Amino acid sequence: MAQTKFSRFKQFDAYAKTLDDFRVKTSTGAAVTIASAVIILILFFGELFNYRAVHLESSLVVDSGRKEKMDIDFDITFRKIPCYILTLDVMDVAGEHQADVAHSIYKTQLAPDGTELKHEKTEHLADTGPDPKVVGENYCGDCYGAQKPESGCCNTCEDVRKAYEASGWSFNHAETIEQCTREGYLDKIKEQANQGCRIRGKVTVNKVAGNFHVAPGRSFQRGNAHVHDIQQYLEQGLDFSHQIEHLSFGDKIPNVHNPLDDTKVENAEGLFMFQYYLKVVGTKYYYLDKRPVFTNQFSVTQYNRNLQYKNAWGQIQAPNGLPGVFFNFDISPMLVIQKEERKSFASFLTGVCAIVGGIFTVAGLLDGAIWRAERTLKKKMELGKAF
């Protein structure tokens, strides 16, 4: 009875064996077998490398962030404009305005050949108080008719400049101001006349549409208008040729190249306004072995305009705009999710089985076809000899 049940169980064998005496081995079969083994080995290692590799999967969702801040890292070189002329301002549609940002910005004075001369945090030119031994203990500097500060005195060249700003006046003739002459303001300007400037650092802004720009002259508010004191630079002109070494919104991600990195603009002599329109998209990276990183990617469109033009009589007209380099950014409502993933072991095992089974099946069909073709050809040749 047990033997009968075992015999019935053997009926489920889908891999019936043939006797060795009925097996025919051929040289073509050996060649197909070796070729199949080589192909299986190559595909196996390919599947193994694919299993070990990290893949980046992307998805798009609505950005639900609220009241967030965003860091802007930048590094820009102006080879033909000295540092004392340049100021950095930030403003946005929420009404926040950061004028003449200095707390997180570094300026490096450059020689005409690009060699770095002096590296320091931004500070006002000649912004030191007077020496009491020179001016006396009770010295109170004249503000030259401008609005006086709370102290009632303009003791430094910078105090006079701020008083002029408060009155809405242009700070043009520093040589006539005693404080500036005493502090060597003009000497410092002449020293930097042929220099360039590298300005770099980080500013934190609201995550709303806005702009930040590098422009000549100190900035101030006049009513609701944002104004720069550029009167003294209109006649001589400015060459805003520049090179953007780096610009990013948020943390830098390895192997991600920002579109404005290493951007170079030359031959910009005159009064040019360079405008970069940036579309910023929030991006979150999920790593296999690290904490998630939230940063931003952006696309860019560039538009340049020369503000210096002449009328029909050849007279230079006042510029209709502010020369400088402007970065106008808008925030996308979408969030890109980038997630690192690796194939599961089950998927790897399935792939290997598919490779081995598929190759052996195809190889068996090919070997059978070759063997039948050989036999048919051999029989025809034998019949030909018989006749």
KETORNU-368725 format. One record per atom (N, C-alpha, C): residue in one letter; x, z, y. Coordinates in pm, whole numbers, padded with zeros to 5 digits, always signed. Atoms other than C-alpha are relative to their C-alpha. Last residue first. Layout:
! KETORNU-368725
AXZY;...
***
This chain:
! KETORNU-368725
F+00038+00141-00010;F+02157-05530+00731;F+00120-00088+00019;A+00065+00039+00127;A+02281-05193+00608;A-00042-00147+00000;K-00105+00029+00096;K+02523-05163+00901;K-00059-00048-00132;G-00067+00124-00041;G+02238-05191+01150;G+00107-00040-00097;L+00087+00110+00037;L+02038-04925+00965;L+00062-00135+00035;E-00008+00013+00145;E+02334-04685+00990;E-00087-00116-00049;M-00130+00060+00032;M+02365-04749+01368;M+00012-00020-00152;K+00005+00142-00035;K+01995-04690+01410;K+00129-00071-00033;K+00083+00070+00098;K+02021-04361+01221;K-00007-00149+00027;K-00078+00009+00123;K+02314-04244+01437;K-00078-00076-00108;L-00101+00104-00017;L+02128-04323+01759;L+00080-00022-00128;T+00069+00128-00007;T+01827-04124+01646;T+00099-00115+00012;R+00049+00034+00134;R+02047-03832+01538;R-00068-00137+00000;E-00115+00034+00085;E+02240-03830+01868;E-00047-00044-00140;A-00048+00132-00042;A+01918-03845+02072;A+00117-00045-00085;R+00094+00101+00052;R+01773-03556+01871;R+00044-00141+00039;W-00017+00007+00146;W+02088-03347+01935;W-00094-00106-00060;I-00124+00071+00032;I+02089-03427+02306;I+00015-00019-00150;A+00018+00139-00037;A+01723-03331+02344;A+00124-00082-00033;G+00088+00066+00097;G+01774-03011+02149;G-00019-00147+00030;D-00076+00019+00125;D+02076-02915+02361;D-00085-00070-00106;L-00098+00106-00021;L+01881-02977+02682;L+00079-00028-00127;L+00071+00128-00009;L+01582-02773+02564;L+00098-00116+00014;G+00051+00034+00133;G+01808-02491+02451;G-00075-00132-00001;A-00113+00047+00080;A+02000-02497+02784;A-00045-00039-00141;V-00032+00136-00043;V+01672-02478+02976;V+00113-00057-00083;T+00113+00086+00036;T+01565-02176+02775;T+00029-00145+00036;F-00004+00025+00144;F+01907-02014+02792;F-00114-00090-00045;I-00114+00087+00032;I+01923-02061+03172;I+00003-00031-00149;G+00022+00135-00049;G+01572-01925+03227;G+00113-00095-00038;G+00104+00067+00079;G+01615-01621+03008;G-00019-00144+00042;V-00046+00017+00138;V+01949-01520+03160;V-00102-00078-00082;I-00114+00091+00006;I+01843-01584+03520;I+00041-00028-00144;A+00049+00134-00027;A+01499-01427+03485;A+00112-00103-00008;C+00071+00047+00120;C+01650-01122+03319;C-00052-00142+00019;V-00100+00028+00104;V+01899-01087+03605;V-00067-00053-00126;G-00072+00122-00034;G+01625-01121+03868;G+00101-00039-00107;T+00091+00112+00022;T+01405-00862+03699;T+00070-00133+00028;L+00009+00017+00145;L+01697-00618+03682;L-00091-00118-00034;F-00127+00055+00048;F+01769-00665+04053;F-00007-00030-00148;S-00002+00139-00044;S+01401-00613+04141;S+00128-00070-00046;A+00097+00072+00084;A+01394-00297+03931;A-00003-00148+00036;F-00066+00029+00127;F+01713-00179+04101;F-00093-00077-00092;S+00010-00107+00100;S+01544-00209+04439;S+00069-00041-00129;K+00085+00030+00117;K+01669-00457+04698;K-00001+00117-00097;R-00081+00049+00111;R+01818-00303+05016;R-00093-00023-00120;E+00054-00019+00134;E+01650-00255+05353;E+00097-00055-00104;E-00094+00036+00106;E+01757-00210+05714;E-00062+00031-00136;K-00020-00099+00106;K+01466-00200+05955;K+00095-00052-00106;Q-00103+00057+00086;Q+01431-00374+06291;Q+00037+00106-00104;I-00052-00095+00099;I+01106-00288+06468;I+00099-00074-00089;V-00058+00062+00119;V+01037-00489+06784;V+00057+00109-00091;L-00116-00072+00052;L+00808-00326+07039;L+00045-00067-00129;M-00024+00002+00144;M+00560-00522+07250;M+00127+00074-00036;P+00084-00103+00064;P+00429-00445+07600;P+00021+00009-00150;S+00097+00055+00092;S+00727-00636+07751;S-00084+00112-00062;I+00005-00066+00130;I+00900-00479+08050;I-00110-00062-00086;D+00139-00027+00033;D+01003-00690+08350;D-00005+00053-00143;F+00040-00020+00139;F+01350-00696+08499;F-00149+00033-00011;N+00142-00033-00003;N+01481-00846+08822;N-00050+00011-00144;F+00050-00002+00138;F+01861-00837+08828;F-00144+00051+00004;F+00123-00074+00025;F+01987-00938+09173;F-00039-00013-00147;V+00034+00026+00139;V+02339-01044+09272;V-00116+00092-00037;G-00041-00098+00100;G+02401-01065+09645;G-00038-00046-00139;P-00098+00049+00098;P+02287-01234+09961;P+00039+00110-00097;L-00118-00087+00008;L+01967-01097+10121;L+00098-00059-00102;G-00017-00076+00122;G+01694-01334+10232;G+00129+00079+00004;N+00136-00040+00038;N+01614-01600+10488;N+00007+00071-00135;P+00042+00020+00139;P+01964-01619+10632;P-00142+00052-00024;A+00002-00130+00069;A+01998-01645+11011;A-00053-00020-00142;Q+00118-00082-00019;Q+02066-02004+11112;Q+00012+00131-00077;I+00026-00082+00118;I+02401-02177+11152;I-00116+00093+00029;Q-00016-00144-00021;Q+02383-02437+11429;Q-00037+00076-00127;G-00122-00048+00063;G+02440-02802+11341;G+00025+00148+00019;W-00110+00004-00098;W+02186-02935+11592;W+00130+00056-00056;A-00028+00139-00035;A+01931-03022+11320;A+00114-00015+00098;N+00115+00073-00053;N+01951-02666+11182;N+00042-00142+00039;K-00012+00040-00141;K+02222-02531+10957;K-00124-00076+00043;Y+00032+00139-00027;Y+02193-02339+10629;Y+00009-00025+00151;Q-00065+00046-00123;Q+02321-02018+10470;Q-00030-00149+00022;L+00079-00044-00115;L+02081-01865+10217;L+00056-00051+00132;N-00092-00017-00112;N+02220-02058+09919;N-00082+00031+00126;R+00043+00060-00127;R+01988-02001+09623;R+00102+00029+00108;N-00094-00022-00110;N+02051-01933+09256;N-00050-00070+00126;Y+00033+00084-00115;Y+01798-01892+08972;Y+00092+00036+00115;Q-00082-00013-00121;Q+01874-01759+08624;Q-00046-00097+00108;T+00011+00127-00072;T+01638-01693+08331;T+00072+00018+00134;V-00036+00015-00141;V+01717-01414+08085;V-00024-00142+00048;S-00027+00142-00024;S+01602-01271+07753;S+00020-00017+00150;F+00058+00071-00114;F+01625-00903+07671;F+00036-00148-00005;Q-00057+00134-00008;Q+01683-00654+07394;Q-00063-00070+00120;N+00078+00113-00052;N+01617-00283+07423;N+00080-00128-00013;T-00071+00073-00105;T+01726+00042+07257;T-00090-00114+00048;F+00094+00072-00086;F+01592+00310+07024;F+00076-00064+00114;V-00051+00022-00136;V+01825+00409+06742;V-00104-00079+00078;P+00049+00120-00072;P+01698+00556+06413;P+00055-00006+00143;R+00125-00024-00071;R+01923+00818+06248;R-00045-00127+00072;K-00014-00062-00131;K+02184+00692+06008;K-00137+00023+00062;D-00079-00122+00008;D+02228+00602+05638;D+00020+00070+00134;L+00010-00063+00131;L+01971+00330+05573;L+00067+00136-00002;Y-00116+00020+00087;Y+01933+00242+05940;Y-00023+00071-00134;Y+00000-00100+00105;Y+01608+00203+06135;Y+00114-00033-00096;Y-00077+00031+00120;Y+01655+00012+06461;Y-00007+00119-00096;K-00035-00120+00075;K+01392+00031+06735;K+00066-00040-00130;T-00041+00026+00138;T+01367-00242+06996;T+00042+00131-00066;G-00045-00119+00072;G+01191-00244+07333;G+00029-00031-00146;V+00085-00033+00114;V+01167-00590+07488;V+00059+00122-00071;V-00055-00105+00085;V+01308-00660+07835;V-00102+00037-00108;K+00116-00049+00074;K+01233-00992+08004;K+00051+00098-00104;L-00019-00052+00135;L+01508-01050+08260;L-00134+00047-00057;Y+00131-00052+00039;Y+01501-01266+08571;Y+00007+00036-00148;Y+00016+00003+00144;Y+01855-01307+08705;Y-00134+00066-00034;Q+00111-00077+00056;Q+01878-01389+09074;Q-00009-00025-00151;F+00005+00027+00143;F+02195-01495+09252;F-00108+00090-00060;M+00081-00100+00070;M+02151-01504+09630;M-00010-00044-00146;F+00081+00034+00116;F+02431-01696+09794;F-00078+00121-00050;L+00091-00114+00013;L+02565-01653+10145;L-00098-00031-00113;G+00115+00017-00089;G+02869-01876+10163;G-00083+00126-00001;E-00033-00034-00138;E+03132-01914+09892;E-00117-00035+00091;A+00122-00047-00064;A+02984-01918+09542;A+00025+00040+00145;N+00027+00087-00116;N+03251-02129+09374;N-00132+00035+00067;E-00108+00024-00096;E+03237-01938+09043;E-00048-00090+00114;V+00050+00087-00106;V+02981-01776+08810;V+00110-00015+00105;K-00090+00021-00114;K+03091-01624+08478;K-00059-00100+00097;T+00050+00107-00086;T+02873-01472+08203;T+00086-00010+00126;D-00105+00100-00025;D+03082-01264+07960;D-00053-00121+00078;D-00138-00044+00020;D+02774-01067+07843;D+00095-00120+00016;L-00076+00010-00124;L+02453-01207+07992;L+00145+00046-00014;P-00012+00137-00053;P+02277-01291+07663;P+00082-00013+00127;N+00095+00012-00109;N+02352-00954+07495;N+00021-00133+00073;H-00061+00050-00123;H+02538-00994+07168;H-00107-00018+00106;V+00105+00056-00085;V+02421-00775+06879;V+00063-00040+00133;N+00030+00138+00041;N+02682-00719+06606;N-00117-00061+00076;P-00106+00086+00055;P+02685-00343+06669;P-00054-00136-00044;I+00014+00015+00145;I+02396-00207+06881;I+00111-00091-00052;K-00056+00126+00052;K+02464-00083+07234;K-00007+00002-00152;D-00120-00011+00085;D+02235+00195+07349;D+00043-00137-00051;G+00001-00094+00111;G+01989+00123+07629;G+00129-00004-00079;F+00104-00097-00029;F+01939-00182+07848;F-00010+00095-00119;S+00091-00038+00108;S+02256-00385+07836;S-00099+00103+00049;L+00127-00050-00053;L+02486-00575+08071;L-00092+00028-00118;H+00096-00061+00094;H+02853-00648+08004;H-00125+00043+00076;E-00070-00035+00124;E+03143-00842+08154;E-00099+00053-00104;I+00071-00112+00063;I+02924-01009+08414;I+00068+00027-00134;Q-00002+00008+00146;Q+03167-01225+08611;Q-00067+00125-00055;H-00001-00123+00078;H+03122-01290+08978;H+00007-00029-00149;S-00042+00036+00136;S+03156-01541+09258;S+00015+00128-00081;F+00056-00086+00103;F+02977-01379+09551;F+00026-00055-00140;D-00008+00075+00125;D+03202-01536+09812;D-00045+00091-00113;L-00045-00078+00115;L+03094-01391+10143;L-00001-00089-00124;G+00046+00044+00131;G+03050-01545+10487;G+00058+00084-00112;Q-00113+00029+00089;Q+03265-01479+10795;Q-00045-00053-00136;E-00088+00104-00055;E+02982-01511+11048;E+00110-00039-00099;L+00066+00130-00007;L+02714-01326+10850;L+00094-00111+00046;Y-00055+00091+00101;Y+02931-01032+10743;Y-00055-00141+00011;Q-00144+00020-00021;Q+02889-00804+11050;Q+00061-00100-00098;Q-00024+00079-00120;Q+02511-00845+11044;Q+00148-00034+00017;I-00094+00109+00033;I+02486-00728+10682;I+00038-00082+00122;D-00072+00027-00124;D+02320-00386+10728;D+00108-00106-00028;H-00145-00018+00009;H+02085-00396+10433;H+00063-00038+00133;V-00086+00076-00091;V+01709-00343+10461;V+00147+00033-00029;H-00133-00038+00045;H+01434-00237+10215;H+00100-00090+00074;A-00097+00105+00034;A+01106-00271+10401;A+00133+00061-00043;N+00013+00026+00144;N+00818-00023+10396;N+00101-00103-00049;G+00141+00010+00034;G+00909+00119+10736;G-00013-00012-00151;R+00058+00019-00132;R+01278+00051+10774;R-00148-00028-00020;Q+00141+00037-00008;Q+01448+00190+10467;Q-00041-00013+00147;F+00086-00106-00054;F+01825+00190+10432;F-00142-00054+00007;S+00144+00022+00001;S+02101-00005+10261;S-00074+00118+00061;R+00076-00117+00040;R+02473-00013+10337;R-00149-00027+00014;G+00054-00088-00104;G+02631-00354+10354;G-00077+00117-00056;P-00092-00049-00104;P+02678-00626+10093;P-00071+00095+00097;A+00009+00079-00123;A+02459-00657+09780;A+00096+00058+00104;V-00127-00028-00068;V+02458-00543+09417;V+00005-00093+00120;H-00080+00107-00059;H+02104-00539+09286;H+00127+00054+00062;F-00117-00063-00061;F+01865-00344+09070;F+00090-00112+00047;N-00125+00076-00013;N+01515-00460+08997;N+00111+00092+00045;G-00078-00034-00119;G+01173-00339+08893;G+00121-00089+00012;A-00063+00115-00065;A+00910-00358+08619;A+00072+00045+00127;V+00101+00086-00063;V+00847-00028+08443;V+00074-00116+00065;K+00024+00117+00085;K+01053+00188+08209;K-00121-00077+00050;N+00129-00008+00069;N+01165+00416+08489;N-00021-00126-00083;V+00115+00049-00074;V+01535+00387+08570;V-00127+00028-00080;T+00122-00031+00076;T+01861+00551+08468;T-00120-00036+00084;V+00110-00051-00082;V+02181+00397+08604;V-00121+00020-00090;K+00131-00011+00064;K+02509+00349+08417;K-00100+00055+00101;G+00059-00131+00014;G+02857+00244+08525;G-00136-00008-00069;R+00056-00026+00132;R+03060-00050+08641;R-00059+00140-00004;I+00096-00108-00010;I+03181-00215+08959;I-00068+00018-00136;R+00070-00012+00128;R+03496-00425+08961;R-00089+00122+00007;C+00056-00128+00042;C+03605-00519+09310;C-00066-00014-00137;G+00126+00015+00071;G+03815-00785+09473;G-00047+00136-00045;Q+00017-00057+00133;Q+04085-00756+09737;Q-00134-00040-00062;N-00018+00107+00099;N+04174-00980+10027;N-00018+00049-00143;A+00058+00128-00044;A+04039-00754+10305;A+00006-00109-00107;Q+00080+00055+00110;Q+04106-00425+10123;Q-00051-00141+00027;E-00075-00015+00125;E+04393-00310+10347;E-00074-00066-00116;K-00102+00105+00003;K+04215-00450+10654;K+00079+00004-00131;I+00069+00128+00016;I+03911-00232+10580;I+00101-00114-00011;K+00044+00007+00140;K+04128+00074+10526;K-00071-00132-00028;D-00119+00023+00082;D+04305+00011+10856;D-00038-00013-00148;L-00035+00142-00009;L+03969-00026+11029;L+00123-00033-00084;Y+00104+00081+00065;Y+03849+00313+10907;Y+00039-00148-00002;G-00064+00121+00053;G+04176+00484+11006;G-00097-00089-00075;E-00009-00007+00146;E+04012+00827+11039;E+00063-00124-00063;R-00082-00115+00041;R+04083+00854+11411;R+00022+00003-00151;T-00139+00029-00037;T+03955+00503+11483;T+00092+00111-00048;C-00049+00102+00094;C+03635+00570+11289;C+00146-00034+00029;Q-00017-00060+00132;Q+03573+00897+11477;Q+00058-00099-00100;E-00119-00087+00002;E+03640+00736+11816;E+00023+00059-00139;I+00045-00135+00035;I+03391+00454+11771;I+00122+00088-00026;T+00038-00069-00124;T+03480+00132+11956;T-00042+00145-00024;E-00121-00023-00081;E+03674-00012+11659;E-00030+00073+00131;A-00062-00128+00034;A+03370+00042+11436;A+00122+00029+00087;H-00126-00010-00074;H+03186-00238+11612;H+00064+00137-00023;N-00085+00118-00012;N+02910-00355+11380;N+00139+00026+00055;F-00130-00066-00020;F+02696-00071+11243;F+00109-00107+00005;S-00106+00060+00080;S+02355-00236+11290;S+00134+00065+00036;W-00099+00083-00069;W+02086-00011+11431;W+00101-00056-00099;G+00026+00141+00029;G+01770+00115+11264;G+00095-00093+00069;S+00056+00063-00120;S+01795+00456+11433;S-00034-00146-00022;A+00125-00071-00033;A+01840+00639+11103;A-00067-00061+00121;E+00102+00037+00098;E+02095+00377+11002;E-00133+00064+00035;Y+00041+00136-00032;Y+02294+00427+11325;Y-00111-00047-00097;A+00082-00012-00121;A+02296+00802+11258;A-00049-00138+00045;K+00131-00047+00042;K+02418+00732+10905;K-00094+00015+00119;R+00066+00109+00071;R+02704+00521+11042;R-00140+00041-00044;V+00044+00096-00101;V+02796+00791+11293;V-00076-00114-00066;D+00112-00060-00072;D+02807+01055+11019;D-00055-00096+00105;E+00118+00011+00086;E+03023+00822+10806;E-00122+00061+00067;C+00045+00138-00012;C+03272+00788+11093;C-00125-00022-00085;T-00076+00099+00077;T+03297+01162+11098;T-00057-00139+00024;N-00144-00033+00001;N+03198+01445+11333;N+00084-00100-00076;C-00050+00105+00090;C+02854+01315+11430;C+00152+00015-00003;C-00133+00058-00024;C+02701+01630+11581;C+00030-00108-00103;G-00012+00044-00138;G+02349+01768+11623;G+00130-00067+00032;S-00107-00077-00063;S+02372+01961+11297;S+00016-00034+00148;E+00048-00135-00024;E+02034+01822+11194;E+00105+00087+00069;P+00038-00075+00122;P+02161+01466+11234;P-00044+00141+00036;K-00095-00101+00045;K+02150+01282+11568;K-00047+00065-00129;Q+00072-00122+00037;Q+01957+00960+11621;Q+00096+00101-00063;A+00082+00011+00121;A+02187+00706+11783;A-00066+00134-00031;G+00139+00034-00030;G+02304+00721+12144;G-00090-00012-00119;Y+00007+00126-00075;Y+02673+00711+12061;Y-00144-00048+00020;C+00074+00091+00086;C+02657+00987+11798;C-00028-00133+00070;D+00109+00076-00064;D+02929+01186+11979;D-00066-00092-00102;G-00016+00143-00024;G+03139+01428+11776;G-00124-00065+00059;C+00132+00055+00032;C+03112+01805+11815;C+00003-00148+00038;Y+00021+00144-00017;Y+03451+01983+11809;Y-00142-00039-00041;N+00138+00017-00046;N+03445+02360+11841;N-00037-00147+00022;E+00093-00076+00082;E+03758+02426+11633;E-00145-00028+00037;G+00039-00130-00054;G+03968+02152+11790;G-00108+00066-00084;V+00115+00012-00091;V+03998+01778+11723;V-00043+00132+00063;V-00004+00121-00081;V+04342+01752+11568;V-00109-00001+00106;K-00124-00004-00080;K+04398+02103+11431;K+00008-00121+00093;P+00018-00083-00120;P+04032+02110+11323;P+00124+00006+00088;D-00093-00113+00006;D+04103+01814+11088;D-00016+00083+00128;P-00118+00003-00087;P+03796+01593+11086;P+00086+00124-00016;G+00018-00064-00131;G+03562+01583+10786;G+00127-00003+00082;T-00060-00132-00006;T+03610+01332+10508;T-00017+00056+00140;D+00106-00101+00002;D+03388+01034+10434;D+00059+00140-00005;A-00031-00094-00108;A+03636+00763+10542;A-00107+00110+00009;L-00127+00028-00065;L+03473+00505+10312;L+00018+00096+00117;H+00009+00064-00131;H+03188+00664+10127;H+00138-00017+00060;E+00011-00099-00106;E+03248+00737+09761;E-00001-00073+00133;T+00036+00051-00132;T+03222+00546+09440;T-00013+00114+00098;K+00145+00001-00017;K+03407+00704+09151;K-00032-00045+00140;E+00059-00127-00040;E+03768+00599+09128;E-00152-00011+00003;H+00121-00024+00078;H+04005+00330+09008;H-00054+00138+00036;K+00045-00136-00019;K+04270+00180+09235;K-00133+00018-00069;L-00082-00074-00096;L+04481-00129+09195;L-00038+00147+00008;E+00067-00120-00050;E+04353-00324+08895;E+00096+00081+00087;T-00063-00125+00043;T+04516-00667+08865;T-00072+00119+00061;G+00084-00071+00097;G+04274-00957+08916;G+00059+00130-00050;D-00023+00055+00134;D+04522-01196+09081;D-00080+00071-00109;P+00047+00139+00009;P+04378-01124+09428;P+00021-00064-00137;A-00087+00089-00076;A+04431-00749+09364;A-00052-00144-00014;L-00075+00103+00072;L+04135-00552+09234;L+00087-00079+00096;Q-00053+00101-00091;Q+03984-00224+09356;Q+00092-00095-00077;T-00144+00022+00017;T+03793-00044+09083;T+00044-00111+00094;K-00049+00123-00062;K+03449+00102+09152;K+00152-00006-00018;Y-00143+00006-00027;Y+03283+00356+08927;Y+00034-00135+00062;I-00060+00133-00015;I+02912+00436+08932;I+00149+00013+00031;S-00039+00040+00136;S+02728+00743+08802;S+00070-00136+00000;H-00033-00113+00086;H+02676+00943+09125;H+00048-00040-00139;A-00143-00030+00006;A+02707+00650+09366;A+00035+00102-00107;V-00027-00086+00115;V+02375+00470+09399;V+00150+00022-00013;D-00144-00023+00000;D+02341+00321+09749;D+00039+00098-00110;A-00082+00077-00094;A+01962+00356+09756;A+00146+00042-00009;Q-00132-00063-00001;Q+01757+00471+09458;Q+00092-00087+00086;H-00104+00077-00067;H+01392+00382+09520;H+00129+00081+00001;E-00127-00074-00002;E+01096+00493+09311;E+00111-00090+00054;G-00034-00052-00132;G+00773+00322+09417;G+00128+00080+00006;A+00059-00133-00010;A+00625+00269+09069;A+00031+00067+00135;V+00138+00013-00048;V+00696-00103+09109;V-00071+00134+00010;D+00096+00045+00100;D+01069-00038+09081;D-00140+00000+00059;M+00137-00025-00041;M+01381+00006+09293;M-00094-00053-00107;V+00096+00015+00107;V+01756+00033+09234;V-00139+00030+00055;D+00131-00059-00024;D+02036-00016+09485;D-00092-00030-00117;L+00093+00021+00111;L+02409-00079+09440;L-00130+00075+00030;T+00084-00115+00032;T+02641-00121+09738;T-00097-00038-00112;L+00106+00006+00100;L+02930-00357+09798;L-00075+00131-00015;I+00115+00079-00044;I+03130-00390+10121;I-00119+00018-00092;Y+00068-00072-00107;Y+03379-00108+10057;Y-00125-00074+00049;C+00094-00102+00046;C+03466-00258+09717;C-00079+00063+00114;P-00056-00135+00012;P+03624-00577+09846;P-00108+00105-00029;I+00069-00090-00091;I+03465-00916+09770;I+00056+00140-00018;K-00027+00038-00139;K+03663-01205+09619;K-00078+00083+00102;R-00143+00018-00028;R+03708-01112+09252;R+00030-00027+00147;F+00004+00089-00116;F+03364-00959+09200;F+00144-00018+00047;T-00122+00019-00079;T+03359-00807+08851;T-00025-00102+00111;I-00002+00128-00072;I+03047-00667+08684;I+00125-00006+00087;D-00141+00013-00037;D+03017-00396+08416;D+00014-00139+00063;F-00047+00127-00054;F+02667-00275+08339;F+00147+00008+00035;D-00147+00000-00003;D+02479-00014+08142;D+00047-00136+00050;I-00056+00133-00020;I+02109+00029+08222;I+00151+00014+00012;D-00136+00008-00054;D+01945+00341+08081;D+00043-00146+00011;M-00082+00104+00063;M+01567+00354+08037;M+00135-00004+00070;K-00112+00042-00083;K+01321+00633+08106;K+00083-00101-00078;E-00135+00001+00055;E+00983+00681+07942;E+00102-00045+00103;K-00085-00080-00087;K+00655+00782+08101;K+00144+00010-00052;R+00051-00031-00132;R+00457+00639+07809;R+00102+00086+00075;G-00076-00098-00077;G+00558+00468+07484;G-00056+00017+00140;S+00091-00104-00050;S+00285+00287+07291;S+00071+00106+00082;D-00079-00113-00048;D+00480-00036+07240;D-00093+00103+00065;V+00023-00031-00141;V+00249-00266+07043;V+00081+00124+00038;V+00114-00088-00023;V+00401-00376+06712;V-00017+00020+00151;L+00038-00010-00141;L+00633-00653+06591;L-00125+00085+00012;S+00145-00003-00019;S+00820-00658+06260;S-00028+00025+00147;S+00053-00015-00136;S+01173-00741+06152;S-00153+00001-00003;E+00138+00046-00006;E+01353-00688+05819;E-00058+00030+00138;L+00069-00049-00119;L+01732-00662+05818;L-00139-00063+00007;H+00079+00101-00069;H+01889-00697+05475;H-00074+00064+00117;V+00105-00060-00082;V+02168-00480+05337;V-00070-00111+00077;A+00003+00033-00144;A+02373-00632+05054;A-00119+00068+00068;R-00081-00097-00076;R+02423-00455+04717;R-00008-00024+00150;Y+00055-00136+00021;Y+02137-00640+04544;Y+00074+00103+00084;N+00126-00005-00075;N+02243-00974+04695;N-00066+00138-00013;F-00036-00010-00141;F+02595-00912+04569;F-00125+00009+00088;L-00058-00133-00022;L+02458-00842+04219;L+00037+00020+00147;E+00111-00097-00002;E+02231-01149+04226;E+00052+00142+00027;G+00076+00026-00122;G+02528-01369+04318;G-00115+00098+00015;F-00075-00061-00111;F+02733-01199+04047;F-00068-00027+00135;F+00007-00147+00013;F+02462-01280+03792;F+00074+00067+00115;L+00128-00045-00056;L+02427-01640+03918;L-00015+00152-00009;I-00001+00024-00146;I+02796-01706+03858;I-00128+00053+00065;L-00094-00093-00061;L+02791-01542+03512;L+00002-00016+00153;I+00061-00134+00001;I+02475-01726+03408;I+00090+00100+00070;I+00106+00000-00102;I+02629-02058+03516;I-00066+00136+00009;V-00066+00003-00131;V+02946-01986+03316;V-00103+00007+00112;A-00059-00132-00022;A+02744-01883+03009;A+00067+00007+00137;S+00109-00094-00030;S+02528-02197+03031;S+00057+00139+00032;A+00045+00030-00136;A+02838-02422+03053;A-00110+00098+00043;I-00105-00047-00091;I+02981-02250+02744;I-00042-00023+00145;T-00005-00147+00002;T+02655-02293+02553;T+00102+00055+00099;V+00116-00049-00075;V+02611-02657+02657;V+00001+00152+00008;A-00025+00030-00141;A+02967-02736+02541;A-00115+00052+00088;A-00102-00094-00048;A+02910-02558+02209;A+00027-00021+00148;G+00063-00131-00013;G+02585-02751+02156;G+00097+00104+00052;T+00079+00005-00125;T+02766-03076+02229;T-00071+00133+00023;S-00093-00014-00114;S+03025-02984+01964;S-00074-00005+00133;T-00059+00125-00046;T+02754-02928+01706;T+00095+00028+00117;K-00079-00021-00122;K+02635-02637+01492;K+00072-00128+00037;V-00100+00105-00019;V+02355-02698+01242;V+00072+00025+00133;R-00047+00012-00138;R+02156-02402+01113;R+00112-00104+00008;F+00078+00105-00066;F+01973-02444+00784;F+00039-00018+00147;D-00026+00129+00065;D+02228-02258+00574;D-00071-00115+00069;D-00124+00058-00051;D+02224-01972+00821;D+00027-00137-00060;L-00118-00029+00082;L+01863-01907+00733;L+00123-00070+00057;T-00028+00105+00101;T+01611-01924+01012;T+00124+00040-00078;K-00140+00040+00021;K+01473-01628+01200;K+00009-00110-00104;A-00029+00028+00141;A+01124-01583+01339;A+00140-00055-00016;Y-00133+00062+00006;Y+01125-01446+01695;Y+00040-00020-00146;A+00006+00129-00071;A+00758-01374+01766;A+00132-00075-00007;D-00133+00044-00042;D+00748-01099+01499;D-00010-00139+00063;F-00007-00003-00148;F+00384-00978+01489;F+00135-00048+00054;Q+00064+00120-00053;Q+00349-01091+01124;Q+00004-00007+00153;K-00102+00102-00025;K+00608-00828+01030;K-00061-00129+00054;F-00063-00031-00130;F+00334-00562+01070;F+00102-00108+00037;R+00091+00042-00106;R+00135-00726+00786;R+00062+00023+00138;S-00001+00147+00000;S+00433-00697+00555;S-00092-00053+00108;F-00124+00042-00064;F+00477-00332+00650;F+00007-00151+00009;K+00011-00024-00144;K+00109-00266+00571;K+00125-00045+00074;T+00094+00099-00052;T+00149-00432+00230;T-00016+00015+00150;Q-00072+00126-00008;Q+00460-00227+00150;Q-00089-00109+00059;A-00091-00007-00115;A+00280+00093+00240;A+00074-00131+00019;M+00084+00000-00121;M+00000+00000+00000;M+00087+00000+00126;
***
